[in-house]
Amino acid sequence: MTDAPVSRTKFSRQRVIVGAAEFADTHGADALTLAALARELDTSAPALLKHVRSTEDLRAAVAQLALAQLASGLDIATNGLSGSTALTALADGYRRFALAYPGRYALAFSTENARADTGEPADRELVMLVERALAGRGLDSVAMTDAGRIVRAALHGFVSLELVGGFTRGADPATSYAALVDLLDHSSVLGSRHLQETP
């Protein structure tokens, strides 16, 4: 009687990247290396190198996955909405993603992963979604660029501090975040809410 063959996990590039994203969420973005992921997946680093070129390639791939997932979620959350409702839905979806997937979120916005393979900014789709949520506020192209940057900086700054325990004292961070979004919504820099909300 022969022993049953040992089952071996079959990897693909996508499976390795998803595993790396889950590893980063659990153990932290800084902990993600090929060697550490190989131990987590009960395999060897050479086996993973058949699907990714290096730790840097792995981290960049996770970043691109995270940005795609974030953009997809925000697209769904804001589709068909306008004005204050669109901005609130965008902000809520943004924070929800960051808190649910902290490791991959951190990798998505790390400097070394800031550009896609094409040379375009990796967060281009995210920028477009933010600007879509701000459409109709009477902003010209220059003002829209400024407004989009302000919104992204505010949301990213808040959730980044929250992820590292920056809001352990005082009110629930969700309350402060809602106040931040309301402040953005009422800011003259973001244009007229009335224009967007008028049928």
C-alpha positions as CSV (number, residue, x, y, z in Angstrom):
1,M,0.0,0.0,0.0
2,T,1.4,3.3,-1.0
3,D,1.1,6.5,0.8
4,A,-1.4,9.1,-0.6
5,P,0.4,11.9,-2.4
6,V,1.0,15.0,-0.4
7,S,-1.3,17.8,-1.6
8,R,0.7,20.9,-2.6
9,T,-0.8,24.4,-3.0
10,K,-0.7,25.6,-6.6
11,F,0.1,29.3,-6.8
12,S,-0.5,31.9,-9.4
13,R,0.6,35.5,-9.5
14,Q,-2.9,36.6,-8.5
15,R,-3.1,34.2,-5.6
16,V,0.3,35.3,-4.3
17,I,-0.7,38.9,-4.5
18,V,-3.9,38.3,-2.7
19,G,-2.1,36.3,-0.1
20,A,0.4,39.2,0.3
21,A,-2.4,41.7,0.7
22,E,-4.0,39.6,3.5
23,F,-0.6,39.2,5.1
24,A,0.0,43.0,5.1
25,D,-3.4,43.6,6.6
26,T,-2.8,41.1,9.4
27,H,0.9,41.7,10.1
28,G,1.5,45.2,8.8
29,A,2.8,46.6,5.6
30,D,6.4,46.9,6.8
31,A,6.4,43.1,7.6
32,L,5.7,42.1,4.0
33,T,8.7,40.4,2.4
34,L,9.0,37.4,0.2
35,A,10.6,35.4,2.9
36,A,7.9,36.3,5.5
37,L,5.1,35.6,3.0
38,A,6.6,32.2,2.0
39,R,6.6,31.2,5.7
40,E,2.9,32.3,6.0
41,L,1.9,30.4,2.9
42,D,4.0,27.3,4.0
43,T,6.2,27.4,0.9
44,S,9.6,28.7,-0.2
45,A,10.7,32.1,-1.4
46,P,12.0,30.5,-4.7
47,A,8.5,29.1,-5.3
48,L,7.1,32.6,-5.0
49,L,9.8,34.0,-7.3
50,K,8.1,32.1,-10.1
51,H,5.3,34.6,-9.8
52,V,6.8,37.8,-8.5
53,R,10.2,39.3,-9.3
54,S,11.1,40.5,-5.8
55,T,9.8,41.9,-2.6
56,E,9.5,45.3,-4.2
57,D,7.5,43.8,-7.1
58,L,5.3,42.1,-4.6
59,R,4.6,45.2,-2.5
60,A,3.9,47.3,-5.7
61,A,1.5,44.6,-6.9
62,V,-0.4,44.7,-3.6
63,A,-0.5,48.5,-3.8
64,Q,-2.0,48.3,-7.3
65,L,-4.5,45.8,-6.1
66,A,-5.5,48.0,-3.1
67,L,-6.0,51.0,-5.3
68,A,-8.1,49.1,-7.7
69,Q,-10.2,47.7,-4.9
70,L,-10.6,51.1,-3.3
71,A,-11.6,52.7,-6.6
72,S,-14.1,50.0,-7.3
73,G,-15.7,50.4,-3.9
74,L,-15.9,54.1,-4.2
75,D,-17.3,53.9,-7.7
76,I,-20.1,51.7,-6.5
77,A,-20.7,53.8,-3.3
78,T,-21.0,57.1,-5.2
79,N,-22.6,56.0,-8.5
80,G,-25.6,58.2,-9.2
81,L,-25.1,60.5,-6.2
82,S,-24.3,64.2,-6.2
83,G,-23.6,67.1,-3.9
84,S,-23.2,66.5,-0.2
85,T,-24.5,62.9,-0.5
86,A,-21.8,62.0,-3.0
87,L,-19.0,63.5,-0.9
88,T,-20.2,61.8,2.2
89,A,-20.5,58.4,0.5
90,L,-17.0,58.8,-0.9
91,A,-15.6,59.7,2.4
92,D,-17.3,56.9,4.3
93,G,-16.2,54.4,1.7
94,Y,-12.7,55.6,1.9
95,R,-12.4,55.3,5.6
96,R,-14.2,52.0,5.7
97,F,-11.7,50.5,3.2
98,A,-8.7,51.9,5.1
99,L,-9.9,50.5,8.4
100,A,-10.8,47.1,6.9
101,Y,-7.5,46.7,5.0
102,P,-4.9,48.7,6.8
103,G,-1.8,46.9,5.4
104,R,-2.7,47.1,1.8
105,Y,-4.0,50.7,2.2
106,A,-0.6,51.7,3.6
107,L,1.2,50.1,0.7
108,A,-1.1,51.8,-1.8
109,F,0.1,55.2,-0.7
110,S,3.7,54.5,0.0
111,T,6.1,56.6,-2.1
112,E,7.8,53.8,-3.9
113,N,4.4,52.5,-5.2
114,A,3.1,55.8,-6.4
115,R,3.3,55.0,-10.1
116,A,1.9,52.2,-12.1
117,D,3.9,50.2,-14.7
118,T,2.7,52.6,-17.4
119,G,4.3,55.6,-15.6
120,E,0.9,57.1,-14.9
121,P,0.1,58.0,-11.3
122,A,-1.2,54.7,-9.7
123,D,-4.1,56.5,-8.0
124,R,-5.4,58.2,-11.3
125,E,-8.7,56.4,-11.1
126,L,-9.2,57.5,-7.5
127,V,-8.5,61.1,-8.4
128,M,-11.2,60.9,-11.1
129,L,-13.7,59.5,-8.7
130,V,-13.0,62.2,-6.2
131,E,-13.5,64.8,-8.9
132,R,-16.7,63.1,-10.1
133,A,-18.1,63.4,-6.5
134,L,-17.3,67.1,-6.7
135,A,-18.8,67.7,-10.1
136,G,-21.4,70.4,-10.4
137,R,-20.0,72.7,-7.7
138,G,-19.1,75.4,-10.2
139,L,-15.4,74.6,-10.2
140,D,-13.2,75.2,-13.3
141,S,-10.4,72.7,-14.1
142,V,-7.9,74.5,-11.9
143,A,-10.2,74.8,-9.0
144,M,-11.3,71.2,-9.4
145,T,-7.7,70.1,-9.2
146,D,-7.2,72.0,-6.0
147,A,-10.5,70.8,-4.5
148,G,-9.7,67.2,-5.3
149,R,-6.2,67.4,-3.7
150,I,-7.7,69.0,-0.6
151,V,-10.3,66.2,-0.2
152,R,-7.8,63.4,-0.8
153,A,-5.3,65.0,1.6
154,A,-7.9,65.5,4.3
155,L,-9.3,61.9,4.1
156,H,-5.9,60.3,3.8
157,G,-4.4,62.3,6.6
158,F,-7.3,61.5,9.0
159,V,-7.3,57.7,8.3
160,S,-3.6,57.5,8.4
161,L,-3.5,59.0,11.9
162,E,-6.4,56.8,12.9
163,L,-4.6,53.6,11.7
164,V,-1.6,54.3,13.9
165,G,-3.7,55.1,17.0
166,G,-3.6,58.8,16.7
167,F,-7.1,59.3,18.1
168,T,-7.2,57.3,21.3
169,R,-8.4,60.2,23.4
170,G,-11.7,62.1,23.3
171,A,-14.6,61.6,21.0
172,D,-15.2,58.6,18.7
173,P,-13.0,59.1,15.6
174,A,-16.1,58.5,13.5
175,T,-17.7,61.6,15.0
176,S,-14.6,63.7,14.2
177,Y,-14.4,62.2,10.7
178,A,-18.0,63.2,10.0
179,A,-17.2,66.7,11.2
180,L,-14.2,66.8,8.9
181,V,-16.3,65.8,5.9
182,D,-19.0,68.4,6.8
183,L,-16.3,71.0,7.1
184,L,-15.0,70.1,3.6
185,D,-18.5,70.1,2.2
186,H,-19.1,73.6,3.5
187,S,-15.8,75.0,2.4
188,S,-15.8,77.7,-0.3
189,V,-12.8,76.0,-1.9
190,L,-15.1,73.1,-2.9
191,G,-17.6,75.5,-4.6
192,S,-21.3,75.7,-4.2
193,R,-23.2,72.7,-2.9
194,H,-26.4,74.5,-4.0
195,L,-25.4,74.2,-7.7
196,Q,-25.0,70.5,-7.4
197,E,-28.2,69.9,-5.4
198,T,-30.5,72.0,-7.6
199,P,-32.4,69.8,-10.1
